[in-house]
Amino acid sequence: MSRSKKLFVALAILFFIGLGYISYDISSRTTFPGSKPQLKERIKSQFISPDSVKRDSLKATHR
């Protein structure tokens, strides 16, 4: 094998190792979309407090 072919094979191996590392890094930082709760459930848990439904603002407490 000539020197240029050895250099090409070495660079190709390094390229594929780098590509594999980048792919693994990106996939470890992201989550599968199906593992997240649906949008309505996320909005309810973030913006609606659990006691706001129990409280009745129209109920007359003062007479």
mmCIF file of the N, C-alpha and C atoms, coordinates in Angstrom:
data_MODEL
# 
_entry.id   MODEL 
# 
loop_
_atom_site.group_PDB 
_atom_site.id 
_atom_site.type_symbol 
_atom_site.label_atom_id 
_atom_site.label_alt_id 
_atom_site.label_comp_id 
_atom_site.label_asym_id 
_atom_site.label_entity_id 
_atom_site.label_seq_id 
_atom_site.pdbx_PDB_ins_code 
_atom_site.Cartn_x 
_atom_site.Cartn_y 
_atom_site.Cartn_z 
_atom_site.occupancy 
_atom_site.B_iso_or_equiv 
_atom_site.pdbx_formal_charge 
_atom_site.auth_seq_id 
_atom_site.auth_comp_id 
_atom_site.auth_asym_id 
_atom_site.auth_atom_id 
_atom_site.pdbx_PDB_model_num 
ATOM 1   N N  . MET A 1 1  ? 0.857   -1.169 0.000  1.00 0.00 ? 1  MET A N  1 
ATOM 2   C CA . MET A 1 1  ? 0.000   0.000  0.000  1.00 0.00 ? 1  MET A CA 1 
ATOM 3   C C  . MET A 1 1  ? 0.906   1.236  0.000  1.00 0.00 ? 1  MET A C  1 
ATOM 4   N N  . SER A 1 2  ? 0.604   2.157  -0.848 1.00 0.00 ? 2  SER A N  1 
ATOM 5   C CA . SER A 1 2  ? 1.441   3.347  -0.938 1.00 0.00 ? 2  SER A CA 1 
ATOM 6   C C  . SER A 1 2  ? 1.164   4.289  0.237  1.00 0.00 ? 2  SER A C  1 
ATOM 7   N N  . ARG A 1 3  ? 2.034   5.249  0.386  1.00 0.00 ? 3  ARG A N  1 
ATOM 8   C CA . ARG A 1 3  ? 1.940   6.194  1.508  1.00 0.00 ? 3  ARG A CA 1 
ATOM 9   C C  . ARG A 1 3  ? 0.651   7.013  1.426  1.00 0.00 ? 3  ARG A C  1 
ATOM 10  N N  . SER A 1 4  ? 0.259   7.419  0.255  1.00 0.00 ? 4  SER A N  1 
ATOM 11  C CA . SER A 1 4  ? -0.961  8.237  0.108  1.00 0.00 ? 4  SER A CA 1 
ATOM 12  C C  . SER A 1 4  ? -2.215  7.429  0.460  1.00 0.00 ? 4  SER A C  1 
ATOM 13  N N  . LYS A 1 5  ? -2.223  6.147  0.150  1.00 0.00 ? 5  LYS A N  1 
ATOM 14  C CA . LYS A 1 5  ? -3.372  5.313  0.506  1.00 0.00 ? 5  LYS A CA 1 
ATOM 15  C C  . LYS A 1 5  ? -3.456  5.112  2.017  1.00 0.00 ? 5  LYS A C  1 
ATOM 16  N N  . LYS A 1 6  ? -2.304  4.932  2.669  1.00 0.00 ? 6  LYS A N  1 
ATOM 17  C CA . LYS A 1 6  ? -2.279  4.777  4.128  1.00 0.00 ? 6  LYS A CA 1 
ATOM 18  C C  . LYS A 1 6  ? -2.786  6.050  4.798  1.00 0.00 ? 6  LYS A C  1 
ATOM 19  N N  . LEU A 1 7  ? -2.351  7.189  4.265  1.00 0.00 ? 7  LEU A N  1 
ATOM 20  C CA . LEU A 1 7  ? -2.800  8.469  4.819  1.00 0.00 ? 7  LEU A CA 1 
ATOM 21  C C  . LEU A 1 7  ? -4.302  8.633  4.635  1.00 0.00 ? 7  LEU A C  1 
ATOM 22  N N  . PHE A 1 8  ? -4.814  8.276  3.467  1.00 0.00 ? 8  PHE A N  1 
ATOM 23  C CA . PHE A 1 8  ? -6.250  8.374  3.209  1.00 0.00 ? 8  PHE A CA 1 
ATOM 24  C C  . PHE A 1 8  ? -7.038  7.469  4.147  1.00 0.00 ? 8  PHE A C  1 
ATOM 25  N N  . VAL A 1 9  ? -6.585  6.236  4.352  1.00 0.00 ? 9  VAL A N  1 
ATOM 26  C CA . VAL A 1 9  ? -7.289  5.306  5.239  1.00 0.00 ? 9  VAL A CA 1 
ATOM 27  C C  . VAL A 1 9  ? -7.258  5.828  6.673  1.00 0.00 ? 9  VAL A C  1 
ATOM 28  N N  . ALA A 1 10 ? -6.128  6.359  7.101  1.00 0.00 ? 10 ALA A N  1 
ATOM 29  C CA . ALA A 1 10 ? -6.022  6.892  8.462  1.00 0.00 ? 10 ALA A CA 1 
ATOM 30  C C  . ALA A 1 10 ? -6.968  8.083  8.656  1.00 0.00 ? 10 ALA A C  1 
ATOM 31  N N  . LEU A 1 11 ? -6.996  8.980  7.683  1.00 0.00 ? 11 LEU A N  1 
ATOM 32  C CA . LEU A 1 11 ? -7.901  10.136 7.795  1.00 0.00 ? 11 LEU A CA 1 
ATOM 33  C C  . LEU A 1 11 ? -9.369  9.704  7.736  1.00 0.00 ? 11 LEU A C  1 
ATOM 34  N N  . ALA A 1 12 ? -9.684  8.708  6.929  1.00 0.00 ? 12 ALA A N  1 
ATOM 35  C CA . ALA A 1 12 ? -11.064 8.213  6.851  1.00 0.00 ? 12 ALA A CA 1 
ATOM 36  C C  . ALA A 1 12 ? -11.482 7.600  8.185  1.00 0.00 ? 12 ALA A C  1 
ATOM 37  N N  . ILE A 1 13 ? -10.586 6.837  8.815  1.00 0.00 ? 13 ILE A N  1 
ATOM 38  C CA . ILE A 1 13 ? -10.892 6.242  10.123 1.00 0.00 ? 13 ILE A CA 1 
ATOM 39  C C  . ILE A 1 13 ? -11.108 7.328  11.167 1.00 0.00 ? 13 ILE A C  1 
ATOM 40  N N  . LEU A 1 14 ? -10.237 8.336  11.177 1.00 0.00 ? 14 LEU A N  1 
ATOM 41  C CA . LEU A 1 14 ? -10.404 9.444  12.126 1.00 0.00 ? 14 LEU A CA 1 
ATOM 42  C C  . LEU A 1 14 ? -11.709 10.198 11.875 1.00 0.00 ? 14 LEU A C  1 
ATOM 43  N N  . PHE A 1 15 ? -12.069 10.369 10.610 1.00 0.00 ? 15 PHE A N  1 
ATOM 44  C CA . PHE A 1 15 ? -13.305 11.058 10.276 1.00 0.00 ? 15 PHE A CA 1 
ATOM 45  C C  . PHE A 1 15 ? -14.513 10.291 10.807 1.00 0.00 ? 15 PHE A C  1 
ATOM 46  N N  . PHE A 1 16 ? -14.539 8.971  10.599 1.00 0.00 ? 16 PHE A N  1 
ATOM 47  C CA . PHE A 1 16 ? -15.683 8.183  11.055 1.00 0.00 ? 16 PHE A CA 1 
ATOM 48  C C  . PHE A 1 16 ? -15.732 8.085  12.582 1.00 0.00 ? 16 PHE A C  1 
ATOM 49  N N  . ILE A 1 17 ? -14.596 8.064  13.234 1.00 0.00 ? 17 ILE A N  1 
ATOM 50  C CA . ILE A 1 17 ? -14.586 8.089  14.701 1.00 0.00 ? 17 ILE A CA 1 
ATOM 51  C C  . ILE A 1 17 ? -15.148 9.417  15.207 1.00 0.00 ? 17 ILE A C  1 
ATOM 52  N N  . GLY A 1 18 ? -14.717 10.516 14.585 1.00 0.00 ? 18 GLY A N  1 
ATOM 53  C CA . GLY A 1 18 ? -15.242 11.831 14.960 1.00 0.00 ? 18 GLY A CA 1 
ATOM 54  C C  . GLY A 1 18 ? -16.731 11.954 14.694 1.00 0.00 ? 18 GLY A C  1 
ATOM 55  N N  . LEU A 1 19 ? -17.169 11.434 13.579 1.00 0.00 ? 19 LEU A N  1 
ATOM 56  C CA . LEU A 1 19 ? -18.590 11.463 13.240 1.00 0.00 ? 19 LEU A CA 1 
ATOM 57  C C  . LEU A 1 19 ? -19.410 10.648 14.240 1.00 0.00 ? 19 LEU A C  1 
ATOM 58  N N  . GLY A 1 20 ? -18.886 9.500  14.637 1.00 0.00 ? 20 GLY A N  1 
ATOM 59  C CA . GLY A 1 20 ? -19.569 8.682  15.639 1.00 0.00 ? 20 GLY A CA 1 
ATOM 60  C C  . GLY A 1 20 ? -19.649 9.388  16.980 1.00 0.00 ? 20 GLY A C  1 
ATOM 61  N N  . TYR A 1 21 ? -18.560 10.052 17.379 1.00 0.00 ? 21 TYR A N  1 
ATOM 62  C CA . TYR A 1 21 ? -18.550 10.776 18.653 1.00 0.00 ? 21 TYR A CA 1 
ATOM 63  C C  . TYR A 1 21 ? -19.554 11.926 18.643 1.00 0.00 ? 21 TYR A C  1 
ATOM 64  N N  . ILE A 1 22 ? -19.578 12.680 17.552 1.00 0.00 ? 22 ILE A N  1 
ATOM 65  C CA . ILE A 1 22 ? -20.522 13.805 17.453 1.00 0.00 ? 22 ILE A CA 1 
ATOM 66  C C  . ILE A 1 22 ? -21.957 13.302 17.473 1.00 0.00 ? 22 ILE A C  1 
ATOM 67  N N  . SER A 1 23 ? -22.216 12.218 16.770 1.00 0.00 ? 23 SER A N  1 
ATOM 68  C CA . SER A 1 23 ? -23.575 11.651 16.756 1.00 0.00 ? 23 SER A CA 1 
ATOM 69  C C  . SER A 1 23 ? -24.000 11.202 18.144 1.00 0.00 ? 23 SER A C  1 
ATOM 70  N N  . TYR A 1 24 ? -23.096 10.545 18.860 1.00 0.00 ? 24 TYR A N  1 
ATOM 71  C CA . TYR A 1 24 ? -23.406 10.106 20.225 1.00 0.00 ? 24 TYR A CA 1 
ATOM 72  C C  . TYR A 1 24 ? -23.644 11.299 21.139 1.00 0.00 ? 24 TYR A C  1 
ATOM 73  N N  . ASP A 1 25 ? -22.832 12.330 21.017 1.00 0.00 ? 25 ASP A N  1 
ATOM 74  C CA . ASP A 1 25 ? -22.959 13.511 21.869 1.00 0.00 ? 25 ASP A CA 1 
ATOM 75  C C  . ASP A 1 25 ? -24.296 14.209 21.637 1.00 0.00 ? 25 ASP A C  1 
ATOM 76  N N  . ILE A 1 26 ? -24.677 14.369 20.387 1.00 0.00 ? 26 ILE A N  1 
ATOM 77  C CA . ILE A 1 26 ? -25.952 15.022 20.084 1.00 0.00 ? 26 ILE A CA 1 
ATOM 78  C C  . ILE A 1 26 ? -27.116 14.175 20.587 1.00 0.00 ? 26 ILE A C  1 
ATOM 79  N N  . SER A 1 27 ? -27.047 12.866 20.382 1.00 0.00 ? 27 SER A N  1 
ATOM 80  C CA . SER A 1 27 ? -28.161 12.015 20.800 1.00 0.00 ? 27 SER A CA 1 
ATOM 81  C C  . SER A 1 27 ? -28.278 11.917 22.316 1.00 0.00 ? 27 SER A C  1 
ATOM 82  N N  . SER A 1 28 ? -27.184 12.082 23.035 1.00 0.00 ? 28 SER A N  1 
ATOM 83  C CA . SER A 1 28 ? -27.270 12.022 24.497 1.00 0.00 ? 28 SER A CA 1 
ATOM 84  C C  . SER A 1 28 ? -27.826 13.310 25.093 1.00 0.00 ? 28 SER A C  1 
ATOM 85  N N  . ARG A 1 29 ? -27.758 14.401 24.363 1.00 0.00 ? 29 ARG A N  1 
ATOM 86  C CA . ARG A 1 29 ? -28.264 15.684 24.869 1.00 0.00 ? 29 ARG A CA 1 
ATOM 87  C C  . ARG A 1 29 ? -29.727 15.927 24.533 1.00 0.00 ? 29 ARG A C  1 
ATOM 88  N N  . THR A 1 30 ? -30.297 15.153 23.645 1.00 0.00 ? 30 THR A N  1 
ATOM 89  C CA . THR A 1 30 ? -31.686 15.345 23.260 1.00 0.00 ? 30 THR A CA 1 
ATOM 90  C C  . THR A 1 30 ? -32.552 14.240 23.854 1.00 0.00 ? 30 THR A C  1 
ATOM 91  N N  . THR A 1 31 ? -33.845 14.503 23.939 1.00 0.00 ? 31 THR A N  1 
ATOM 92  C CA . THR A 1 31 ? -34.768 13.501 24.455 1.00 0.00 ? 31 THR A CA 1 
ATOM 93  C C  . THR A 1 31 ? -35.694 13.050 23.339 1.00 0.00 ? 31 THR A C  1 
ATOM 94  N N  . PHE A 1 32 ? -36.168 11.851 23.459 1.00 0.00 ? 32 PHE A N  1 
ATOM 95  C CA . PHE A 1 32 ? -37.103 11.301 22.489 1.00 0.00 ? 32 PHE A CA 1 
ATOM 96  C C  . PHE A 1 32 ? -38.425 12.050 22.622 1.00 0.00 ? 32 PHE A C  1 
ATOM 97  N N  . PRO A 1 33 ? -39.008 12.528 21.519 1.00 0.00 ? 33 PRO A N  1 
ATOM 98  C CA . PRO A 1 33 ? -40.242 13.320 21.620 1.00 0.00 ? 33 PRO A CA 1 
ATOM 99  C C  . PRO A 1 33 ? -41.399 12.578 22.287 1.00 0.00 ? 33 PRO A C  1 
ATOM 100 N N  . GLY A 1 34 ? -41.449 11.275 22.166 1.00 0.00 ? 34 GLY A N  1 
ATOM 101 C CA . GLY A 1 34 ? -42.530 10.519 22.780 1.00 0.00 ? 34 GLY A CA 1 
ATOM 102 C C  . GLY A 1 34 ? -42.408 10.399 24.282 1.00 0.00 ? 34 GLY A C  1 
ATOM 103 N N  . SER A 1 35 ? -41.238 10.726 24.837 1.00 0.00 ? 35 SER A N  1 
ATOM 104 C CA . SER A 1 35 ? -41.065 10.605 26.279 1.00 0.00 ? 35 SER A CA 1 
ATOM 105 C C  . SER A 1 35 ? -41.561 11.833 27.034 1.00 0.00 ? 35 SER A C  1 
ATOM 106 N N  . LYS A 1 36 ? -41.810 12.916 26.323 1.00 0.00 ? 36 LYS A N  1 
ATOM 107 C CA . LYS A 1 36 ? -42.317 14.129 26.963 1.00 0.00 ? 36 LYS A CA 1 
ATOM 108 C C  . LYS A 1 36 ? -43.826 14.049 27.104 1.00 0.00 ? 36 LYS A C  1 
ATOM 109 N N  . PRO A 1 37 ? -44.392 14.636 28.164 1.00 0.00 ? 37 PRO A N  1 
ATOM 110 C CA . PRO A 1 37 ? -45.850 14.714 28.249 1.00 0.00 ? 37 PRO A CA 1 
ATOM 111 C C  . PRO A 1 37 ? -46.385 15.630 27.153 1.00 0.00 ? 37 PRO A C  1 
ATOM 112 N N  . GLN A 1 38 ? -47.625 15.478 26.843 1.00 0.00 ? 38 GLN A N  1 
ATOM 113 C CA . GLN A 1 38 ? -48.224 16.270 25.779 1.00 0.00 ? 38 GLN A CA 1 
ATOM 114 C C  . GLN A 1 38 ? -48.302 17.740 26.175 1.00 0.00 ? 38 GLN A C  1 
ATOM 115 N N  . LEU A 1 39 ? -48.489 18.598 25.199 1.00 0.00 ? 39 LEU A N  1 
ATOM 116 C CA . LEU A 1 39 ? -48.440 20.041 25.409 1.00 0.00 ? 39 LEU A CA 1 
ATOM 117 C C  . LEU A 1 39 ? -49.471 20.516 26.428 1.00 0.00 ? 39 LEU A C  1 
ATOM 118 N N  . LYS A 1 40 ? -50.709 20.024 26.347 1.00 0.00 ? 40 LYS A N  1 
ATOM 119 C CA . LYS A 1 40 ? -51.747 20.462 27.289 1.00 0.00 ? 40 LYS A CA 1 
ATOM 120 C C  . LYS A 1 40 ? -51.375 20.099 28.716 1.00 0.00 ? 40 LYS A C  1 
ATOM 121 N N  . GLU A 1 41 ? -50.818 18.908 28.916 1.00 0.00 ? 41 GLU A N  1 
ATOM 122 C CA . GLU A 1 41 ? -50.435 18.493 30.261 1.00 0.00 ? 41 GLU A CA 1 
ATOM 123 C C  . GLU A 1 41 ? -49.279 19.335 30.788 1.00 0.00 ? 41 GLU A C  1 
ATOM 124 N N  . ARG A 1 42 ? -48.331 19.696 29.909 1.00 0.00 ? 42 ARG A N  1 
ATOM 125 C CA . ARG A 1 42 ? -47.220 20.541 30.346 1.00 0.00 ? 42 ARG A CA 1 
ATOM 126 C C  . ARG A 1 42 ? -47.708 21.934 30.711 1.00 0.00 ? 42 ARG A C  1 
ATOM 127 N N  . ILE A 1 43 ? -48.635 22.486 29.949 1.00 0.00 ? 43 ILE A N  1 
ATOM 128 C CA . ILE A 1 43 ? -49.160 23.818 30.244 1.00 0.00 ? 43 ILE A CA 1 
ATOM 129 C C  . ILE A 1 43 ? -49.918 23.805 31.561 1.00 0.00 ? 43 ILE A C  1 
ATOM 130 N N  . LYS A 1 44 ? -50.717 22.771 31.796 1.00 0.00 ? 44 LYS A N  1 
ATOM 131 C CA . LYS A 1 44 ? -51.456 22.677 33.053 1.00 0.00 ? 44 LYS A CA 1 
ATOM 132 C C  . LYS A 1 44 ? -50.502 22.619 34.239 1.00 0.00 ? 44 LYS A C  1 
ATOM 133 N N  . SER A 1 45 ? -49.472 21.818 34.146 1.00 0.00 ? 45 SER A N  1 
ATOM 134 C CA . SER A 1 45 ? -48.567 21.660 35.282 1.00 0.00 ? 45 SER A CA 1 
ATOM 135 C C  . SER A 1 45 ? -47.727 22.907 35.512 1.00 0.00 ? 45 SER A C  1 
ATOM 136 N N  . GLN A 1 46 ? -47.477 23.701 34.480 1.00 0.00 ? 46 GLN A N  1 
ATOM 137 C CA . GLN A 1 46 ? -46.630 24.875 34.643 1.00 0.00 ? 46 GLN A CA 1 
ATOM 138 C C  . GLN A 1 46 ? -47.402 26.113 35.069 1.00 0.00 ? 46 GLN A C  1 
ATOM 139 N N  . PHE A 1 47 ? -48.599 26.315 34.540 1.00 0.00 ? 47 PHE A N  1 
ATOM 140 C CA . PHE A 1 47 ? -49.270 27.589 34.720 1.00 0.00 ? 47 PHE A CA 1 
ATOM 141 C C  . PHE A 1 47 ? -50.529 27.550 35.577 1.00 0.00 ? 47 PHE A C  1 
ATOM 142 N N  . ILE A 1 48 ? -51.092 26.414 35.813 1.00 0.00 ? 48 ILE A N  1 
ATOM 143 C CA . ILE A 1 48 ? -52.306 26.337 36.619 1.00 0.00 ? 48 ILE A CA 1 
ATOM 144 C C  . ILE A 1 48 ? -51.936 25.704 37.955 1.00 0.00 ? 48 ILE A C  1 
ATOM 145 N N  . SER A 1 49 ? -52.137 26.471 39.021 1.00 0.00 ? 49 SER A N  1 
ATOM 146 C CA . SER A 1 49 ? -51.823 25.923 40.339 1.00 0.00 ? 49 SER A CA 1 
ATOM 147 C C  . SER A 1 49 ? -52.932 24.956 40.757 1.00 0.00 ? 49 SER A C  1 
ATOM 148 N N  . PRO A 1 50 ? -52.608 23.941 41.532 1.00 0.00 ? 50 PRO A N  1 
ATOM 149 C CA . PRO A 1 50 ? -53.603 22.930 41.889 1.00 0.00 ? 50 PRO A CA 1 
ATOM 150 C C  . PRO A 1 50 ? -54.755 23.462 42.734 1.00 0.00 ? 50 PRO A C  1 
ATOM 151 N N  . ASP A 1 51 ? -54.544 24.527 43.505 1.00 0.00 ? 51 ASP A N  1 
ATOM 152 C CA . ASP A 1 51 ? -55.614 25.021 44.356 1.00 0.00 ? 51 ASP A CA 1 
ATOM 153 C C  . ASP A 1 51 ? -56.492 26.058 43.655 1.00 0.00 ? 51 ASP A C  1 
ATOM 154 N N  . SER A 1 52 ? -56.147 26.470 42.442 1.00 0.00 ? 52 SER A N  1 
ATOM 155 C CA . SER A 1 52 ? -56.946 27.489 41.772 1.00 0.00 ? 52 SER A CA 1 
ATOM 156 C C  . SER A 1 52 ? -58.310 26.957 41.342 1.00 0.00 ? 52 SER A C  1 
ATOM 157 N N  . VAL A 1 53 ? -58.422 25.671 41.136 1.00 0.00 ? 53 VAL A N  1 
ATOM 158 C CA . VAL A 1 53 ? -59.702 25.091 40.748 1.00 0.00 ? 53 VAL A CA 1 
ATOM 159 C C  . VAL A 1 53 ? -60.618 24.987 41.963 1.00 0.00 ? 53 VAL A C  1 
ATOM 160 N N  . LYS A 1 54 ? -60.069 24.735 43.112 1.00 0.00 ? 54 LYS A N  1 
ATOM 161 C CA . LYS A 1 54 ? -60.869 24.573 44.328 1.00 0.00 ? 54 LYS A CA 1 
ATOM 162 C C  . LYS A 1 54 ? -61.438 25.903 44.818 1.00 0.00 ? 54 LYS A C  1 
ATOM 163 N N  . ARG A 1 55 ? -60.743 26.986 44.556 1.00 0.00 ? 55 ARG A N  1 
ATOM 164 C CA . ARG A 1 55 ? -61.159 28.290 45.045 1.00 0.00 ? 55 ARG A CA 1 
ATOM 165 C C  . ARG A 1 55 ? -62.275 28.842 44.164 1.00 0.00 ? 55 ARG A C  1 
ATOM 166 N N  . ASP A 1 56 ? -63.345 29.266 44.749 1.00 0.00 ? 56 ASP A N  1 
ATOM 167 C CA . ASP A 1 56 ? -64.473 29.824 44.016 1.00 0.00 ? 56 ASP A CA 1 
ATOM 168 C C  . ASP A 1 56 ? -64.474 31.329 44.219 1.00 0.00 ? 56 ASP A C  1 
ATOM 169 N N  . SER A 1 57 ? -64.194 32.080 43.172 1.00 0.00 ? 57 SER A N  1 
ATOM 170 C CA . SER A 1 57 ? -64.105 33.518 43.313 1.00 0.00 ? 57 SER A CA 1 
ATOM 171 C C  . SER A 1 57 ? -65.484 34.184 43.373 1.00 0.00 ? 57 SER A C  1 
ATOM 172 N N  . LEU A 1 58 ? -66.524 33.496 42.964 1.00 0.00 ? 58 LEU A N  1 
ATOM 173 C CA . LEU A 1 58 ? -67.858 34.072 42.968 1.00 0.00 ? 58 LEU A CA 1 
ATOM 174 C C  . LEU A 1 58 ? -68.615 33.822 44.266 1.00 0.00 ? 58 LEU A C  1 
ATOM 175 N N  . LYS A 1 59 ? -68.113 32.947 45.082 1.00 0.00 ? 59 LYS A N  1 
ATOM 176 C CA . LYS A 1 59 ? -68.781 32.614 46.316 1.00 0.00 ? 59 LYS A CA 1 
ATOM 177 C C  . LYS A 1 59 ? -68.713 33.817 47.284 1.00 0.00 ? 59 LYS A C  1 
ATOM 178 N N  . ALA A 1 60 ? -69.874 34.168 47.809 1.00 0.00 ? 60 ALA A N  1 
ATOM 179 C CA . ALA A 1 60 ? -69.937 35.323 48.721 1.00 0.00 ? 60 ALA A CA 1 
ATOM 180 C C  . ALA A 1 60 ? -69.529 34.873 50.120 1.00 0.00 ? 60 ALA A C  1 
ATOM 181 N N  . THR A 1 61 ? -68.427 35.397 50.597 1.00 0.00 ? 61 THR A N  1 
ATOM 182 C CA . THR A 1 61 ? -67.977 35.040 51.941 1.00 0.00 ? 61 THR A CA 1 
ATOM 183 C C  . THR A 1 61 ? -68.325 36.143 52.942 1.00 0.00 ? 61 THR A C  1 
ATOM 184 N N  . HIS A 1 62 ? -68.558 37.346 52.445 1.00 0.00 ? 62 HIS A N  1 
ATOM 185 C CA . HIS A 1 62 ? -68.892 38.460 53.345 1.00 0.00 ? 62 HIS A CA 1 
ATOM 186 C C  . HIS A 1 62 ? -70.359 38.800 53.213 1.00 0.00 ? 62 HIS A C  1 
ATOM 187 N N  . ARG A 1 63 ? -71.017 39.046 54.335 1.00 0.00 ? 63 ARG A N  1 
ATOM 188 C CA . ARG A 1 63 ? -72.440 39.417 54.301 1.00 0.00 ? 63 ARG A CA 1 
ATOM 189 C C  . ARG A 1 63 ? -72.672 40.749 54.898 1.00 0.00 ? 63 ARG A C  1 
# 
